[in-house]
Amino acid sequence: MSQSTLRTVILVTGAITALIHLVLLNLGGKLFPLFILNGLGYLALLGAFYFNPSIVATRRGLLHWVFMGFTAVTILGWFLLGDLSDPLGIITKIDEVVLIVALWLHMGQERQSAAAA
């Protein structure tokens, strides 16, 4: 899979997860601060990933690890606190696993590109 395709997968899966946590999980009239913070965390990580500010420009590998760790903690939190029979939760977790795989593959390609240069 090309690096461009992986970046697109990361953007789409990250945005889906952020929107689910920011919007869909807060539609019932009650706001859930943990979901809001989680959604904002995804947006911040996506921003750092795509806009590559100088603070992360030389630490791309670390950014990948932080993004994967944040996503893994979200999945673990769902297993510990969530409703395991909720279809939206299951779909979101599949989306997050795809995000982790795409980040892992993208990190490997960035390492190969850096080694070849």
C-alpha positions as a Python dict, from the first residue, in 0.01 Angstrom:
ca = {
    (1, 'M'): (0, 0, 0),
    (2, 'S'): (141, 338, -93),
    (3, 'Q'): (233, 602, 161),
    (4, 'S'): (-31, 832, 15),
    (5, 'T'): (-300, 566, 52),
    (6, 'L'): (-196, 501, 412),
    (7, 'R'): (-214, 874, 490),
    (8, 'T'): (-566, 880, 348),
    (9, 'V'): (-668, 575, 555),
    (10, 'I'): (-525, 743, 866),
    (11, 'L'): (-715, 1064, 791),
    (12, 'V'): (-1046, 888, 725),
    (13, 'T'): (-1034, 643, 1017),
    (14, 'G'): (-907, 908, 1258),
    (15, 'A'): (-1176, 1157, 1150),
    (16, 'I'): (-1449, 892, 1180),
    (17, 'T'): (-1338, 805, 1531),
    (18, 'A'): (-1310, 1171, 1633),
    (19, 'L'): (-1657, 1253, 1500),
    (20, 'I'): (-1814, 951, 1668),
    (21, 'H'): (-1667, 1054, 2003),
    (22, 'L'): (-1741, 1425, 1962),
    (23, 'V'): (-2086, 1409, 1806),
    (24, 'L'): (-2264, 1074, 1797),
    (25, 'L'): (-2189, 973, 2153),
    (26, 'N'): (-2313, 1309, 2283),
    (27, 'L'): (-2644, 1329, 2093),
    (28, 'G'): (-2871, 1210, 2373),
    (29, 'G'): (-2887, 1554, 2532),
    (30, 'K'): (-2620, 1473, 2788),
    (31, 'L'): (-2256, 1559, 2728),
    (32, 'F'): (-1989, 1308, 2823),
    (33, 'P'): (-1657, 1483, 2896),
    (34, 'L'): (-1443, 1173, 2837),
    (35, 'F'): (-1589, 1125, 2489),
    (36, 'I'): (-1539, 1493, 2409),
    (37, 'L'): (-1178, 1485, 2530),
    (38, 'N'): (-1114, 1165, 2336),
    (39, 'G'): (-1253, 1318, 2016),
    (40, 'L'): (-1044, 1632, 2067),
    (41, 'G'): (-738, 1413, 2125),
    (42, 'Y'): (-794, 1240, 1791),
    (43, 'L'): (-831, 1577, 1617),
    (44, 'A'): (-511, 1707, 1779),
    (45, 'L'): (-316, 1397, 1676),
    (46, 'L'): (-454, 1414, 1322),
    (47, 'G'): (-352, 1779, 1307),
    (48, 'A'): (0, 1699, 1425),
    (49, 'F'): (21, 1411, 1179),
    (50, 'Y'): (-93, 1611, 875),
    (51, 'F'): (35, 1961, 940),
    (52, 'N'): (369, 1838, 1077),
    (53, 'P'): (446, 2133, 1307),
    (54, 'S'): (811, 2190, 1392),
    (55, 'I'): (769, 2035, 1737),
    (56, 'V'): (699, 1693, 1579),
    (57, 'A'): (883, 1729, 1247),
    (58, 'T'): (1192, 1557, 1381),
    (59, 'R'): (994, 1314, 1597),
    (60, 'R'): (765, 1148, 1346),
    (61, 'G'): (829, 801, 1487),
    (62, 'L'): (730, 920, 1833),
    (63, 'L'): (414, 1077, 1691),
    (64, 'H'): (319, 743, 1535),
    (65, 'W'): (373, 564, 1867),
    (66, 'V'): (173, 823, 2064),
    (67, 'F'): (-113, 805, 1811),
    (68, 'M'): (-115, 424, 1822),
    (69, 'G'): (-97, 426, 2203),
    (70, 'F'): (-381, 677, 2232),
    (71, 'T'): (-593, 461, 2006),
    (72, 'A'): (-504, 143, 2195),
    (73, 'V'): (-600, 306, 2527),
    (74, 'T'): (-932, 408, 2372),
    (75, 'I'): (-996, 47, 2270),
    (76, 'L'): (-895, -81, 2614),
    (77, 'G'): (-1122, 175, 2780),
    (78, 'W'): (-1415, 49, 2576),
    (79, 'F'): (-1346, -309, 2683),
    (80, 'L'): (-1329, -202, 3048),
    (81, 'L'): (-1611, 55, 3060),
    (82, 'G'): (-1817, 25, 2743),
    (83, 'D'): (-2117, -170, 2629),
    (84, 'L'): (-1963, -461, 2440),
    (85, 'S'): (-2293, -536, 2265),
    (86, 'D'): (-2329, -183, 2119),
    (87, 'P'): (-2300, -202, 1736),
    (88, 'L'): (-2160, 154, 1713),
    (89, 'G'): (-1894, 63, 1967),
    (90, 'I'): (-1797, -247, 1771),
    (91, 'I'): (-1778, -54, 1443),
    (92, 'T'): (-1571, 217, 1610),
    (93, 'K'): (-1328, -38, 1752),
    (94, 'I'): (-1285, -197, 1407),
    (95, 'D'): (-1216, 152, 1270),
    (96, 'E'): (-959, 211, 1545),
    (97, 'V'): (-782, -120, 1478),
    (98, 'V'): (-758, -24, 1110),
    (99, 'L'): (-615, 312, 1222),
    (100, 'I'): (-346, 140, 1431),
    (101, 'V'): (-251, -91, 1143),
    (102, 'A'): (-233, 202, 900),
    (103, 'L'): (-16, 401, 1142),
    (104, 'W'): (214, 102, 1190),
    (105, 'L'): (254, 48, 816),
    (106, 'H'): (304, 421, 754),
    (107, 'M'): (572, 437, 1023),
    (108, 'G'): (755, 147, 859),
    (109, 'Q'): (744, 317, 521),
    (110, 'E'): (875, 643, 667),
    (111, 'R'): (1164, 452, 826),
    (112, 'Q'): (1245, 284, 493),
    (113, 'S'): (1235, 619, 314),
    (114, 'A'): (1466, 775, 573),
    (115, 'A'): (1710, 482, 553),
    (116, 'A'): (1721, 500, 174),
    (117, 'A'): (1796, 873, 178),
}
